[in-house]
Every structure is written in structure tokens, then in C-alpha cells.
Amino acid sequence: MARKKIALIGAGMIGGTLAHLAAMREMGDVVLFDIAEGMPAGKALDISQAAPVDGFDSTLKGTSDYADIAGADVIIVTAGVPRKAGMSRDDLLGINLKVMGAVGAGIKAHAPDAFVICITNPLDAMVWALREYSGLPPHMVVGMAGVLDSARFRRFLADEFDVSVEDVTAFVLGGHGDTMVPVIEYSTVAGIPVPDLIKMGWSTQEKIDAIVDRTRKGGGEIVGLLGNGSAFYAPATSAIMMAESFLKDKKRVLPAAANLTGQYGVDDLYVGVPVVIGENGVERIVEIALNDQAKANFQTSVDAVKELLDACRKIDAKL
Ligand code: TXD
């Protein structure tokens, strides 16, 4: 049986971590692509030298040639530039849109059958653009943000309740970051919804509100602490989870930025919703009934994504 192939477009902090995780889990052979010369080959060589110690047989290759991603089963995209001082949101959008244009063309030419997971920020706009530029079917292109946002929420809830992270589930909807919508009614400890846990005296509404707020700003908190760059361990782990669900046809129910076609009253927009990921990519979009508060928050999130897309279209009239 041929090994699976995982192509990582962008071999920076998340890309390198993805390569290490994918190899250690023997998910398949790994190709690290980056425009930076030498760096992807250096990371590939370094990780491959961990193989004899750790005992994994995945091969790793660093490259700057799109031909090397040919036949990839999964592609994870982190390529882009971070926002720097003095750069406006539209400056960043313009640069990363161009990057998505190049990445989309590379995927279209060499790996049109892959399942593509986009991580590059601003996530909800970049995943949409990548879908447009690559021309892949929408169910084969998703954005990773929800698994990370809900992991952060679960981490904080587990600490608050002093229980295992394994027993905490969290439900988040909407765009990445500030407009993320945690739905506490569907967030549980071993099946007990958070509002019930508040009634049981395990926490207070104020404390849960503070946790929601901290989760929304979770990325910024880490940026502030690192001083240079943004989170990469948990983002990489989150994308690996999505890739594994596809490769192993696990049909996990995970929050992801998916192309909506009428669900939640939204059409032709990538927004974070729970989806089922299996061998056919996004196999189902889970549409749940929302209470008025969650509905209003979700709408705010949708509006923010729409505004970003309008800005993208202004930058690139072809979109
Ligand atoms: O939840 C989420 N979606 C996120 C998103 C959580 C954390 C970080 N998130 C975003 O991921 C972040 O804002 C960035 O847009 C991406 C990647 O983050 P990372 O920390 O890995 O960034 P790096 O280290 O700067 O790596 C980006 C690499 C770098 O090596 C560049 O040389 C490369 O991208 N790059 C390119 N590669 C291929 N092709 C092109 N055109 C290109 N341009 C830059």
C-alpha cells in the first residue's frame, strides 16, 4: 500500500511543527514547500534525523518547486506574511491574497485531488480566496480555526472546573478570533452543559464570561507573550486532527471554516461551523438551532467575514 503524502505549503513556525507532528504520527511522507531558499530543506533534514531516534519511517523533503506536491492527499497551507507595524489590514490582505493566488495555482496544477486545509490569516477570507484560486470543489477546501478556538476554550474550562481536558467539550461557531461565538449551552463536562455546571455551583456566569473573553483574545495573548510571531504548537496540532480525520475517514465532528450553501441562512461564504470530516472531505455541515443571543453573535461574525471579502474583491477584481 502506497504511503499517504502530506504537503505543507509554508514551512515557517506552524509548517515546521506540522511536519514534525505528521512524521511522528507516520501520517505519510511529508513535503515542506516554502519560497524561502534552503529553509524547508533544512527543516526536512533536521526532522528526518529525529527519525532513527523516534522510530518513524515517514520521509521528509524540503522544496521550492510546486511539482514536488504532485499527488498529495492532504495539503496544509500556512504560507503568508504576518502583519507588521505600519501595515494596514488592507496591505496585509493584498499581500496574503497574492500568496493564496500562487498557492491556489500550484495546487490546481499539481494536486487537484487533495484535501486542503488553510490556516493563513485572516483565515475566513484566505480560505475563501484559496478555494477561488485553486478551483477545487468547496467540500475539499476548509479553514482551520475552530478546532484551535475550541481547544483554547476547553483548556480554560478544564482549569476552571479542575477536571481533565478529555472530559470537556466545547462548541464554537463563527469567524476566527474576536468574532468567534462560543455556545456555552453546547459546551459540556462529560455531557453536563456549562449552564448546569454554573447552577451546580462549579463556577459563576462572570467567570465563564471572562473565559469566553479570554478565548476570543487567545491568539493575541500568545502574540503578546512571545514578543515575536504567533501561536504555533496548538494551531499545528489542531490542523493535524483535521487531516487525520480525512486520511483515516474518521468522520469526526469538528468546527471548521466551511463553505455554507444556505445553512444558517448564509450562502457562498466560509464561516466556522461544525462539520463532519471524512474521506470525502467535508461530508456534512451540522446545522443546529441557535438561541437569539447566539444567532445575533453569529450574524455579527458573518458580517465581519463579508466585510473582509468585500475588501478582498476590491483588491482583486477577479474574485
Ligand atoms: O487559527 C488559525 N487559523 C491561526 C492562524 C492560528 C495561528 C496563526 N495563524 C496564521 O498562520 C498566521 O497569522 C499566519 O498567517 C499563518 C502561519 O503562521 P506561522 O507562525 O507559521 O508563520 P511564519 O513562521 O511566518 O511562516 C509563514 C511562511 C514563511 O516561512 C514564509 O517564507 C512563507 O510562509 N511564505 C510562502 N510560502 C510559500 N509561498 C509563498 N508565496 C509564501 N509567502 C510566504
Residues whose N, C-alpha, C, O or C-beta is under 5 A from the ligand:
A	BS01	TXD	I9 G10 A11 G12 M13 I14 G15 F33 D34 I35 A36 T78 A79 G80 V81 V99 A102 I119 T120 N121 L123 M144 A145 L148 S230 A231 F232 P235
